[in-house]
Amino acid sequence: MVLESKLTEQQLFDQLVSSLVHSAWVYLGTMKNPMNDKLEKDLEQASIQIDMLDMIYKRMTGNLSQDEEKFFSENIHALKINYVEQKNNPNEKSGINSNKNQKEKKS
């Protein structure tokens, strides 16, 4: 049974991918968990989210628009770099806001 949706397939696809990207950043501890407004880190779950994004990206090869291709490749690259940094330095704060946090600590 197909549910009625006012969203196009493109919008649904964009939401799916954006949701996975957002979840990966939350699991990396770089964004607050919207459920409790806290920074939490779960590298195992982050890895799963990144792997799912990578799998979708590979499976969609040849079927993505230029914008989708760019969105996938840039986000997967940033997530993988951040994951490796956090895996290698588990006690350091890392992520998209790390430079900002370091500047604020110096002030």
Backbone as CSV, one residue per row, in Angstrom:
resi,resn,N_x,N_y,N_z,CA_x,CA_y,CA_z,C_x,C_y,C_z
1,MET,0.838,-1.171,0.000,0.000,0.000,0.000,0.887,1.240,0.000
2,VAL,0.648,2.131,-0.886,1.399,3.373,-0.985,0.665,4.450,-0.198
3,LEU,1.408,5.111,0.675,0.818,6.206,1.436,0.726,7.436,0.557
4,GLU,-0.266,8.240,0.807,-0.388,9.494,0.064,0.676,10.448,0.557
5,SER,1.387,11.037,-0.374,2.418,11.999,-0.026,2.343,13.146,-1.005
6,LYS,2.508,14.333,-0.476,2.504,15.506,-1.341,3.916,15.836,-1.800
7,LEU,4.868,15.025,-1.369,6.256,15.251,-1.755,6.591,14.443,-3.001
8,THR,7.447,15.002,-3.817,7.893,14.294,-5.018,8.946,13.260,-4.609
9,GLU,9.246,12.355,-5.510,10.296,11.375,-5.253,11.631,12.070,-5.002
10,GLN,11.885,13.151,-5.718,13.121,13.915,-5.529,13.197,14.472,-4.111
11,GLN,12.090,15.040,-3.640,12.061,15.595,-2.288,12.227,14.503,-1.237
12,LEU,11.603,13.372,-1.457,11.744,12.251,-0.527,13.184,11.743,-0.494
13,PHE,13.807,11.636,-1.667,15.204,11.193,-1.747,16.105,12.184,-1.015
14,ASP,15.899,13.482,-1.259,16.700,14.523,-0.603,16.543,14.441,0.916
15,GLN,15.333,14.218,1.380,15.094,14.105,2.818,15.775,12.879,3.407
16,LEU,15.729,11.762,2.696,16.376,10.542,3.159,17.873,10.761,3.332
17,VAL,18.503,11.296,2.303,19.946,11.515,2.340,20.314,12.541,3.411
18,SER,19.569,13.625,3.477,19.833,14.659,4.491,19.671,14.112,5.902
19,SER,18.709,13.242,6.089,18.488,12.628,7.393,19.682,11.770,7.804
20,LEU,20.211,10.998,6.875,21.380,10.166,7.169,22.605,11.018,7.468
21,VAL,22.788,12.098,6.706,23.914,13.000,6.931,23.792,13.627,8.318
22,HIS,22.620,14.139,8.638,22.401,14.767,9.938,22.648,13.771,11.070
23,SER,22.122,12.570,10.934,22.312,11.547,11.968,23.789,11.225,12.161
24,ALA,24.529,11.152,11.083,25.964,10.870,11.195,26.668,11.962,11.992
25,TRP,26.350,13.240,11.704,26.973,14.345,12.445,26.580,14.298,13.918
26,VAL,25.327,13.945,14.202,24.885,13.839,15.601,25.667,12.728,16.300
27,TYR,25.791,11.570,15.662,26.518,10.447,16.261,28.007,10.752,16.415
28,LEU,28.546,11.606,15.568,29.942,12.010,15.712,30.133,13.001,16.863
29,GLY,29.022,13.487,17.402,29.083,14.407,18.531,29.370,15.838,18.136
30,THR,29.155,16.175,16.869,29.422,17.534,16.398,28.165,18.388,16.344
31,MET,27.012,17.746,16.472,25.729,18.445,16.504,24.938,17.886,17.675
32,LYS,24.123,18.737,18.283,23.306,18.280,19.407,22.240,17.297,18.944
33,ASN,22.007,16.312,19.778,20.927,15.367,19.533,19.611,16.133,19.703
34,PRO,18.775,16.183,18.687,17.534,16.963,18.790,16.544,16.396,19.807
35,MET,16.741,15.162,20.220,15.828,14.552,21.189,16.083,15.039,22.615
36,ASN,17.359,15.377,22.932,17.661,15.793,24.300,18.525,17.054,24.375
37,ASP,18.828,17.633,23.226,19.605,18.869,23.135,20.992,18.740,23.760
38,LYS,21.593,17.532,23.646,22.927,17.286,24.187,23.854,16.772,23.089
39,LEU,25.155,17.077,23.258,26.155,16.495,22.377,26.478,15.103,22.899
40,GLU,26.346,14.117,22.037,26.630,12.737,22.393,27.443,12.119,21.270
41,LYS,28.321,11.208,21.633,29.151,10.580,20.614,28.936,9.076,20.628
42,ASP,28.692,8.512,19.450,28.565,7.062,19.272,29.213,6.739,17.931
43,LEU,30.513,6.454,17.979,31.264,6.254,16.738,30.820,5.017,15.967
44,GLU,30.316,4.018,16.672,29.816,2.825,15.971,28.606,3.181,15.110
45,GLN,27.673,3.928,15.689,26.497,4.345,14.925,26.869,5.340,13.823
46,ALA,27.834,6.216,14.099,28.296,7.154,13.073,28.841,6.381,11.877
47,SER,29.613,5.347,12.165,30.193,4.519,11.106,29.102,3.858,10.257
48,ILE,28.056,3.382,10.907,26.950,2.749,10.180,26.264,3.765,9.270
49,GLN,26.010,4.974,9.778,25.368,6.005,8.968,26.234,6.362,7.754
50,ILE,27.536,6.508,7.994,28.466,6.845,6.898,28.501,5.723,5.874
51,ASP,28.540,4.479,6.349,28.551,3.329,5.434,27.266,3.267,4.609
52,MET,26.123,3.588,5.229,24.862,3.584,4.474,24.876,4.657,3.392
53,LEU,25.368,5.842,3.742,25.469,6.915,2.740,26.382,6.503,1.596
54,ASP,27.509,5.915,1.944,28.475,5.480,0.931,27.870,4.409,0.028
55,MET,27.112,3.484,0.609,26.474,2.424,-0.169,25.447,3.008,-1.135
56,ILE,24.618,3.946,-0.644,23.620,4.581,-1.511,24.326,5.317,-2.646
57,TYR,25.378,6.051,-2.307,26.146,6.810,-3.300,26.695,5.887,-4.389
58,LYS,27.283,4.772,-3.980,27.844,3.826,-4.956,26.752,3.174,-5.794
59,ARG,25.637,2.829,-5.167,24.545,2.176,-5.883,23.844,3.118,-6.855
60,MET,23.940,4.421,-6.589,23.277,5.423,-7.426,24.187,5.986,-8.518
61,THR,25.412,5.471,-8.609,26.350,5.967,-9.607,25.712,5.953,-10.999
62,GLY,25.790,7.081,-11.675,25.210,7.212,-13.008,23.764,7.694,-12.992
63,ASN,23.158,7.739,-11.821,21.761,8.162,-11.706,21.585,9.430,-10.883
64,LEU,22.683,10.085,-10.549,22.614,11.294,-9.730,22.814,12.537,-10.592
65,SER,22.123,13.603,-10.224,22.364,14.891,-10.882,23.716,15.418,-10.404
66,GLN,24.216,16.458,-11.044,25.490,17.040,-10.627,25.414,17.542,-9.192
67,ASP,24.307,18.171,-8.836,24.139,18.674,-7.472,24.107,17.537,-6.452
68,GLU,23.411,16.460,-6.786,23.357,15.311,-5.888,24.732,14.672,-5.747
69,GLU,25.429,14.538,-6.851,26.783,13.977,-6.846,27.689,14.794,-5.928
70,LYS,27.628,16.113,-6.068,28.449,17.010,-5.258,28.064,16.900,-3.781
71,PHE,26.769,16.900,-3.491,26.292,16.804,-2.117,26.792,15.523,-1.463
72,PHE,26.614,14.398,-2.150,27.069,13.112,-1.624,28.572,13.117,-1.394
73,SER,29.341,13.442,-2.421,30.795,13.325,-2.319,31.366,14.249,-1.254
74,GLU,30.883,15.487,-1.178,31.398,16.423,-0.179,31.036,15.988,1.240
75,ASN,29.804,15.550,1.437,29.387,15.138,2.771,30.057,13.844,3.213
76,ILE,30.139,12.873,2.338,30.791,11.612,2.692,32.258,11.864,3.020
77,HIS,32.914,12.682,2.221,34.326,13.007,2.484,34.487,13.672,3.855
78,ALA,33.681,14.679,4.137,33.770,15.394,5.419,33.468,14.464,6.595
79,LEU,32.460,13.615,6.443,32.113,12.680,7.512,33.231,11.670,7.762
80,LYS,33.822,11.146,6.700,34.905,10.171,6.859,36.136,10.801,7.518
81,ILE,36.486,12.010,7.094,37.627,12.708,7.693,37.368,12.923,9.179
82,ASN,36.178,13.405,9.513,35.831,13.660,10.907,35.829,12.375,11.718
83,TYR,35.309,11.310,11.144,35.271,10.019,11.845,36.689,9.545,12.169
84,VAL,37.572,9.601,11.191,38.957,9.157,11.402,39.635,10.010,12.476
85,GLU,39.430,11.324,12.417,40.016,12.213,13.425,39.533,11.838,14.822
86,GLN,38.243,11.586,14.954,37.696,11.250,16.269,38.119,9.866,16.730
87,LYS,38.244,8.946,15.808,38.680,7.588,16.143,40.124,7.616,16.642
88,ASN,40.959,8.456,16.015,42.373,8.548,16.388,42.603,9.410,17.624
89,ASN,41.708,10.351,17.907,41.832,11.255,19.049,40.517,11.292,19.814
90,PRO,40.174,10.213,20.505,38.851,10.121,21.122,38.590,11.150,22.218
91,ASN,39.623,11.698,22.844,39.419,12.653,23.938,39.346,14.095,23.475
92,GLU,39.702,14.345,22.209,39.658,15.701,21.671,38.310,15.966,21.046
93,LYS,37.870,17.227,21.160,36.659,17.618,20.445,37.046,17.821,19.001
94,SER,36.292,17.219,18.126,36.582,17.314,16.708,35.296,17.594,15.976
95,GLY,35.401,18.032,14.746,34.202,18.179,13.955,34.092,19.521,13.288
96,ILE,32.934,19.760,12.719,32.729,20.964,11.944,32.807,22.207,12.801
97,ASN,32.602,22.090,14.097,32.661,23.249,14.972,33.948,23.295,15.787
98,SER,34.910,22.400,15.539,36.091,22.318,16.380,36.942,23.575,16.325
99,ASN,37.112,24.187,15.159,37.902,25.410,15.066,37.243,26.529,15.849
100,LYS,35.938,26.617,15.776,35.197,27.630,16.506,35.377,27.425,18.012
101,ASN,35.276,26.178,18.456,35.420,25.871,19.881,36.816,26.208,20.375
102,GLN,37.838,25.934,19.559,39.206,26.210,19.960,39.417,27.719,20.081
103,LYS,38.850,28.510,19.183,38.966,29.957,19.247,38.276,30.498,20.486
104,GLU,37.111,29.935,20.826,36.370,30.405,21.978,37.135,30.101,23.268
105,LYS,37.844,28.963,23.331,38.606,28.592,24.522,39.761,29.546,24.741
106,LYS,40.361,30.058,23.661,41.490,30.972,23.761,41.072,32.341,24.262
107,SER,39.825,32.722,24.028,39.337,34.061,24.415,39.192,34.209,25.900
